[in-house]
Amino acid sequence: MRAASILLAAALLTTVPAWGQQPPAPAATATLSVDHLLPLMQEWRGSGGTLSLAATSTLALDPAAPADWTGEAELLATDLARVTGRPWQVVRRTARDGEVALRPAAAPLQAEGYRLSVDKKVTVEASAGAGLYYGGRTLLQWLLTAPDPAQALLPRGMGSDHPQYGTRVVMLDLGRRYFQMQTIKALIARMGFYKLNTLHLHFTDWPAFRLDSPRYPGLAPAGASYNREDVKQIEAWAAQHHITIVPEIDIPAHAVALTDYKPELGFKCPSMRSSHWLREAAPDIGDKAWTIDITKPENAEWLKGLLGEFIPWFSGPYFHVGGDEYQYDVDKERCPELMEATKRMGLKYPGDVFINWINQSNQVVKAHGKRTMIWSWWGFKDDKTSTLPDRDIIVEVWNQDMEAQIKKDGFDVILTPEDTMYVTPWEDIDRNSNYGLFDLEKVHEHYPHDTSPQVLGYALAIWADRAERHTDNYFLSRAEEPMLVMAERLWTGPARGSVWDLMRRADRIDAARRGLAER
């Protein structure tokens, strides 16, 4: 749709020049305005006139600022140097006229909020490092869209900014397709620049288990998986950009990679081995077990050990255990061992066996000091249950028809409706269905984003179903425009102007960034 959409893709897997070189001159019609930002600020009050930072290259970090803000200041100085073409120095003192001041807010702000003022100097105030980071991203966008970034000309005024939603997610399907480390890093940098703050990494699915531990030799494919050192690099990169990593091991279904590795994990009954999802994805795959037989204590214990190995790899507060797309009741009821286990465990429905397993997994996750996340699968279609997952689990809701009941049942939720916020570039899809096609105008201008307290945020899901052989560039270029729409709606709130206004802003920012590399 937009020529600028390929900018991200072009930078992902190629060697790119340093940001130290000057961006190309903007169009002659460029004007100085806060209306070119993406996402837009919540509030800005212009006072008239401009301030040029051309004579300074100093970031003054207030003496009262926390010690860990030094890293934030140095990161901003590096980025300012790339935009303006000259080095910037970080000093710890009170700012002088013409400099950029970074200081703690006098009045408390949200953790990701900031105040920005331009008068005789530029001042960025925040109550936490995340707010300082986001204020810095706004300053960088300002300079990129100014008539001459080298002059560092800014409009005078004062504004404040904070996100509408605390959790602003992009999900990447690593289970079906291995993405290069450089791709993940480039995505993280892109997300941070546009103030998205959570990267959900779907590490496992039926084609592969992507986490490589010596405790499970041969489970992860060599050369197409991530070891503990890789995870440390991803998390370190994400921390610089204030992005939380949410890792997912999707079990007990979607588990072909696990049941191939350890065949005794799979159900023996045909109805719980096969699935239409697997037949659609790989018609010639043969007799593979889709779902782990969690009725066997030894299998449940093995999964507990698996989670116990990988949960500590990640430093974030969440761990996602999947829990989606196990078989429907018609299949469950045709499985003798599942029905026998239902009776033995004193449960009413075979679906309760899976709820019971989810709650056991929740205890494992909580023992590591984290909060469990799952997909909203129980109760879908004919799945009957007499119990519910633990209420302290966060539910990622993909089916809009289930949203109201899940919230009524008392769950905190992340919303990622499949018919609205999936990017699924299937090769063989019936395009009349519009499935996996993100409607930019609908989401930006018309979608009724829910602001009730239980809605922690929304997620854009980038799935690799039946398109696994495409390049990294292909997937992320397809997701570029949806990501920009999500960034604005989740930070700024209700749309200000049309989606085409938003895309023009994005074009302007990206035009200034051509020739500049993602850090």
C-alpha positions in Angstrom: 0.0 0.0 0.0 2.7 2.4 1.0 6.1 2.5 -0.7 7.6 3.3 2.7 6.4 0.0 4.1 9.4 -1.8 2.6 11.8 0.3 4.7 11.6 -2.1 7.6 12.0 -5.1 5.4 15.0 -3.7 3.6 16.8 -3.1 6.9 16.1 -6.4 8.5 18.5 -8.9 6.9 21.0 -6.7 5.1 24.1 -4.9 6.3 23.0 -1.3 6.8 25.0 1.9 7.0 25.5 3.6 10.4 23.0 6.2 11.5 25.9 8.7 11.6 25.3 9.9 8.1 22.8 12.6 7.4 19.3 11.8 6.3 18.2 13.2 2.9 16.7 16.7 2.8 13.0 16.7 3.4 10.5 18.0 0.9 10.4 21.8 0.5 6.9 21.8 2.0 8.1 20.5 5.3 6.8 22.5 8.3 7.6 22.4 12.0 4.8 20.7 13.9 4.0 18.1 16.5 1.3 16.8 14.2 3.9 14.7 12.3 4.5 12.4 15.2 3.4 8.7 15.4 1.8 8.0 17.7 0.5 11.5 18.3 1.0 13.1 21.7 -1.9 13.2 24.1 -1.5 17.0 24.7 0.5 19.8 23.3 0.1 23.5 23.8 2.3 25.6 21.4 3.5 29.0 22.7 4.8 30.3 19.4 8.3 30.5 18.0 11.1 27.9 17.7 14.3 26.8 19.5 17.3 25.7 17.6 19.7 23.1 19.2 22.3 23.6 16.5 24.7 25.3 18.8 24.6 22.6 21.5 25.4 18.9 21.6 24.7 18.4 25.3 22.3 16.2 27.2 22.2 17.4 30.8 21.1 14.7 33.1 19.8 16.2 36.3 21.8 15.4 39.5 18.7 14.1 41.2 18.0 11.6 38.4 18.3 7.9 39.3 21.6 6.2 38.5 20.1 3.9 35.9 19.0 7.0 33.8 22.6 7.4 32.7 22.1 4.5 30.3 18.9 6.1 29.0 20.7 9.3 28.4 23.6 7.7 26.6 21.1 5.8 24.4 19.4 9.0 23.5 22.7 10.7 22.8 23.7 8.0 20.4 20.4 8.3 18.5 20.6 12.1 18.5 24.0 11.9 16.9 22.7 9.6 14.2 19.9 12.0 13.4 21.8 15.3 13.6 25.1 14.1 12.3 27.2 15.3 15.2 28.2 13.7 18.6 26.2 14.5 21.7 27.7 14.5 25.2 25.9 13.4 28.4 26.8 15.5 31.5 25.3 15.2 35.0 24.3 18.7 35.9 21.5 21.2 35.7 20.8 22.1 32.0 21.7 25.5 30.6 19.9 27.4 27.9 20.0 25.8 24.5 20.6 22.3 25.9 18.4 19.2 26.4 17.5 18.6 30.0 16.5 15.1 31.3 15.1 15.3 34.8 12.7 13.5 37.2 9.2 14.9 37.1 8.2 17.3 39.8 4.7 15.8 39.9 4.3 12.1 39.5 3.6 10.7 36.1 2.5 7.3 34.8 5.5 4.9 34.5 5.5 5.3 30.7 4.4 9.0 30.7 6.5 12.0 30.2 6.3 15.8 29.9 8.1 17.7 27.2 8.7 21.4 27.1 10.6 23.7 24.7 11.4 27.2 25.7 15.0 28.4 26.2 16.0 24.7 26.5 14.3 21.4 25.8 13.2 19.5 28.9 12.1 15.9 29.1 10.6 15.0 32.5 9.6 11.5 33.6 8.9 9.4 36.7 10.5 6.3 35.3 13.1 5.2 32.8 10.4 4.1 30.3 8.9 7.6 30.3 12.3 9.1 29.7 12.8 6.6 26.8 9.5 7.5 25.2 10.1 11.2 25.6 13.3 10.7 23.8 11.6 8.8 20.9 9.3 11.8 20.5 12.2 14.2 20.4 13.9 12.0 17.7 10.7 12.0 15.6 10.5 15.8 15.9 14.0 16.2 14.6 13.5 13.7 11.8 10.5 15.6 10.5 11.9 19.1 11.0 12.9 21.0 7.9 16.6 20.6 8.7 17.5 17.9 11.4 21.1 19.4 11.5 19.6 22.7 12.8 17.6 20.7 15.4 14.8 23.3 15.1 11.8 22.6 17.5 8.5 24.3 18.2 8.2 26.1 21.5 5.5 24.9 23.8 4.6 22.3 26.5 3.0 18.9 26.3 2.4 15.7 28.2 2.0 12.2 27.0 1.1 8.7 28.2 -0.4 5.5 26.8 -4.1 4.6 26.6 -3.2 1.0 27.3 -0.4 -0.4 29.5 0.2 -3.5 27.3 0.8 -3.0 23.6 1.7 -6.2 22.0 3.1 -7.7 18.8 3.2 -11.5 18.6 5.6 -13.3 16.3 5.1 -17.0 15.3 8.5 -18.6 15.7 7.1 -22.1 16.1 6.0 -22.4 12.5 8.9 -20.3 11.1 12.4 -19.7 12.4 13.2 -15.9 12.3 16.8 -14.7 12.3 18.1 -13.0 15.5 18.7 -9.8 13.5 15.1 -9.8 12.4 13.9 -10.0 16.0 16.3 -7.2 17.0 15.1 -5.0 14.1 11.5 -5.7 15.1 12.2 -4.7 18.7 13.9 -1.5 17.7 10.9 -0.7 15.4 8.4 -1.4 18.1 10.3 0.8 20.6 10.4 3.7 18.2 6.6 3.6 17.8 6.0 3.0 21.6 4.8 -0.6 21.5 6.0 -2.3 24.6 5.5 -6.1 24.6 6.8 -8.8 22.2 5.0 -12.2 22.5 7.3 -14.9 21.1 5.4 -18.0 20.2 8.4 -20.3 20.5 6.7 -23.7 19.8 4.1 -25.1 17.4 3.6 -28.4 15.5 6.5 -27.9 13.1 9.2 -27.2 15.7 10.2 -26.6 19.3 12.5 -23.6 19.1 14.2 -23.4 22.5 17.5 -25.4 22.5 18.6 -26.8 25.9 21.3 -29.4 26.5 18.8 -31.0 28.9 16.7 -32.0 25.9 19.2 -32.9 23.2 17.6 -33.1 19.7 14.3 -31.5 20.7 15.1 -28.2 19.0 16.2 -28.2 15.3 19.9 -27.4 15.0 20.5 -24.0 13.3 16.9 -23.0 13.6 16.3 -22.5 17.3 17.4 -20.2 20.1 19.7 -21.3 23.0 20.0 -19.6 26.3 22.6 -17.1 25.1 20.3 -16.1 22.3 17.5 -15.5 24.7 19.8 -13.3 26.9 20.7 -11.2 23.8 17.0 -10.8 22.8 16.1 -9.8 26.4 19.0 -7.4 26.7 18.0 -5.7 23.4 14.4 -5.6 24.4 15.3 -4.0 27.8 17.1 -1.1 26.0 13.8 -0.4 24.2 11.5 -1.0 27.2 9.9 -4.0 25.7 8.7 -6.9 27.8 9.3 -10.4 26.3 6.4 -12.8 26.8 7.6 -16.3 25.9 5.1 -19.0 24.9 5.4 -22.8 25.0 2.2 -23.9 23.4 0.9 -27.1 25.1 -0.8 -29.6 25.4 -2.0 -29.3 21.8 0.1 -28.0 18.8 2.6 -30.5 20.3 3.7 -32.6 17.3 7.4 -31.6 17.8 7.2 -32.9 21.4 5.4 -36.1 20.6 7.8 -36.8 17.8 10.7 -36.3 20.3 9.0 -38.5 23.0 6.3 -40.6 21.3 4.9 -41.9 24.7 3.6 -38.3 25.3 0.9 -38.7 22.7 -2.6 -40.0 23.1 -3.0 -43.5 21.7 -6.7 -43.1 20.7 -7.1 -41.9 17.1 -9.6 -39.2 17.9 -7.1 -37.4 20.2 -4.1 -38.0 18.0 -5.3 -36.4 14.8 -6.7 -32.9 14.3 -8.2 -31.0 11.4 -5.7 -28.2 12.1 -2.8 -30.5 11.4 -4.5 -32.1 8.4 -5.1 -28.6 6.9 -1.5 -27.5 7.5 0.2 -30.7 6.5 -2.1 -33.2 4.6 0.6 -35.7 4.1 2.2 -35.7 7.5 0.9 -39.2 8.5 0.1 -40.4 12.0 1.4 -37.7 14.3 0.0 -36.9 17.7 -1.3 -33.4 18.0 -2.1 -33.4 21.7 -0.2 -34.7 24.7 -1.9 -37.2 26.9 -2.0 -35.2 30.1 -4.1 -37.9 31.8 -0.9 -39.8 32.4 0.9 -38.6 35.6 4.3 -39.3 34.0 3.4 -37.1 31.1 2.2 -34.3 33.3 5.4 -34.6 35.3 7.5 -34.4 32.2 5.8 -31.3 31.1 6.3 -29.8 34.5 10.0 -30.4 34.1 10.0 -28.9 30.6 8.4 -25.7 31.9 10.8 -25.7 34.9 13.7 -25.7 32.5 12.6 -22.9 30.3 10.7 -20.5 32.6 13.9 -19.3 34.3 15.5 -18.5 30.9 13.2 -15.4 30.8 13.4 -12.4 33.2 10.0 -10.9 32.4 6.9 -11.2 34.7 4.8 -13.5 32.3 5.0 -16.9 30.9 2.4 -18.2 28.3 1.5 -21.9 28.3 -0.8 -21.8 25.2 -3.6 -24.2 26.0 -5.4 -23.7 22.7 -6.9 -25.9 20.0 -7.1 -29.3 21.7 -9.8 -31.4 20.1 -13.5 -30.8 20.3 -15.9 -32.8 22.5 -16.9 -35.1 19.8 -13.3 -36.3 19.6 -12.7 -36.2 23.3 -15.8 -38.5 23.9 -14.5 -41.1 21.4 -11.2 -41.5 23.4 -11.5 -44.3 26.0 -8.4 -43.3 28.0 -9.6 -39.6 28.3 -13.1 -40.6 29.3 -11.8 -43.1 31.9 -9.5 -40.4 33.3 -12.4 -38.0 33.5 -14.3 -40.5 35.7 -11.2 -41.4 37.7 -10.5 -37.7 38.5 -14.1 -37.1 39.5 -14.7 -34.6 36.8 -17.9 -34.0 35.0 -16.6 -33.4 31.4 -13.5 -34.4 29.5 -12.9 -30.7 28.9 -12.4 -30.4 32.7 -9.3 -32.5 32.4 -7.6 -29.8 30.3 -8.8 -27.0 32.7 -7.3 -29.1 35.5 -4.0 -29.3 33.6 -4.0 -25.5 33.0 -4.4 -24.8 36.7 -1.5 -27.3 37.5 0.7 -25.4 35.0 -0.3 -22.1 36.6 1.1 -23.4 39.9 4.4 -24.2 38.1 4.6 -20.7 36.6 3.7 -19.0 39.8 6.4 -21.0 41.7 8.9 -19.1 39.5 7.4 -15.7 40.4 5.6 -15.1 37.2 2.0 -14.8 36.0 0.5 -17.3 33.6 -1.0 -16.4 30.3 -3.2 -18.7 28.1 -5.3 -18.5 24.9 -9.1 -18.4 25.2 -9.9 -22.0 24.1 -11.9 -23.6 26.9 -15.6 -23.3 26.2 -15.2 -22.7 22.5 -17.9 -24.3 20.3 -19.0 -27.5 22.0 -16.3 -27.7 24.6 -18.2 -28.3 27.8 -16.6 -27.6 31.2 -17.9 -27.4 34.8 -14.9 -25.5 36.1 -12.7 -22.6 35.0 -9.0 -21.7 34.8 -7.6 -20.0 37.9 -8.7 -16.3 37.9 -5.2 -15.0 38.3 -4.4 -16.2 34.8 -4.3 -13.6 32.0 -6.4 -14.8 29.0 -5.4 -13.8 25.5 -8.8 -13.6 23.9 -8.8 -14.4 20.1 -12.6 -15.0 19.6 -14.8 -11.9 20.0 -17.9 -13.9 20.8 -16.2 -15.2 24.0 -14.9 -11.8 25.3 -18.0 -10.8 27.3 -18.2 -14.1 29.2 -14.5 -14.3 29.9 -14.6 -10.8 31.4 -17.8 -11.6 33.3 -15.9 -14.6 34.8 -13.4 -12.2 36.2 -10.3 -12.6 34.0 -7.8 -10.0 33.0 -7.5 -10.1 29.2 -5.4 -9.2 26.3 -7.6 -8.9 23.2 -6.4 -10.1 19.8 -9.5 -10.8 17.8 -8.7 -13.2 14.9 -11.0 -11.5 12.5 -9.5 -8.1 13.1 -5.9 -8.1 14.5 -4.3 -11.2 12.8 -1.8 -10.9 10.1 -1.8 -14.3 8.5 -0.3 -14.3 5.0 -1.5 -17.8 4.0 -0.4 -18.9 0.5 -3.6 -20.9 -0.3 -6.2 -18.9 1.6 -9.7 -18.1 0.1 -9.3 -14.4 0.0 -13.1 -13.9 0.0 -13.0 -14.7 3.7 -10.6 -11.8 4.6 -9.2 -14.0 7.3 -5.8 -12.7 8.4 -6.2 -9.5 6.3 -5.8 -6.5 8.7 -8.3 -3.8 7.8 -6.3 -0.6 8.4 -9.3 1.7 8.2 -11.5 -0.4 10.3 -9.1 -0.8 13.2 -7.9 2.8 13.2 -11.2 4.6 12.6 -14.0 2.3 13.6 -13.0 -0.5 15.9 -14.5 0.0 19.4 -11.4 -0.5 21.5 -12.5 -1.6 25.0 -11.2 0.5 27.8 -12.7 -1.4 30.7 -10.2 -2.1 33.6 -10.0 -5.9 32.8 -8.6 -5.1 29.3 -4.9 -4.8 29.9 -4.2 -4.2 26.2 -4.4 -5.5 22.6 -2.1 -7.6 20.5 -1.2 -7.7 16.8 -0.6 -11.4 16.0 1.8 -12.2 13.1 1.1 -15.9 12.2 3.1 -18.0 9.8 0.4 -20.6 8.9 0.9 -22.1 5.5 3.4 -19.4 4.5 6.5 -20.8 6.4 8.7 -20.6 3.4 8.4 -16.9 2.9 11.3 -14.7 4.0 11.6 -12.8 7.2 11.3 -9.6 5.2 8.0 -10.8 3.7 6.3 -11.4 7.1 7.4 -8.1 8.7 6.7 -6.0 5.7 3.2 -7.4 5.7 2.9 -6.4 9.3 4.4 -3.0 9.0 1.2 -0.9 8.4 -0.9 -2.9 10.9 1.8 -2.3 13.5 1.7 1.4 12.9 -2.1 1.5 13.3 -1.9 -0.5 16.5 0.9 1.7 17.9 -1.2 4.9 17.5 -4.5 3.5 18.7 -3.0 1.8 21.8 -1.0 4.8 22.8 -3.0 7.8 21.7 -6.6 6.4 21.9 -9.5 7.3 19.6 -8.4 8.1 16.0 -7.6 11.7 15.2 -8.0 11.9 11.5 -8.2 9.1 8.9 -5.9 6.2 8.5 -4.5 7.9 5.5 -3.4 10.8 7.6 -1.6 8.4 9.8 0.1 6.8 6.8 1.2 10.2 5.6 2.8 10.8 8.9 4.5 7.4 8.8 5.7 8.1 5.2 7.2 11.4 6.3 9.1 9.9 9.3 10.3 6.9 7.2 11.4 9.2 4.3 13.6 11.0 6.8 15.0 7.7 8.0 16.0 6.3 4.6 19.6 5.6 4.7 19.5 5.4 8.5 19.8 1.9 10.0 17.6 0.5 12.7 19.9 0.5 15.7 
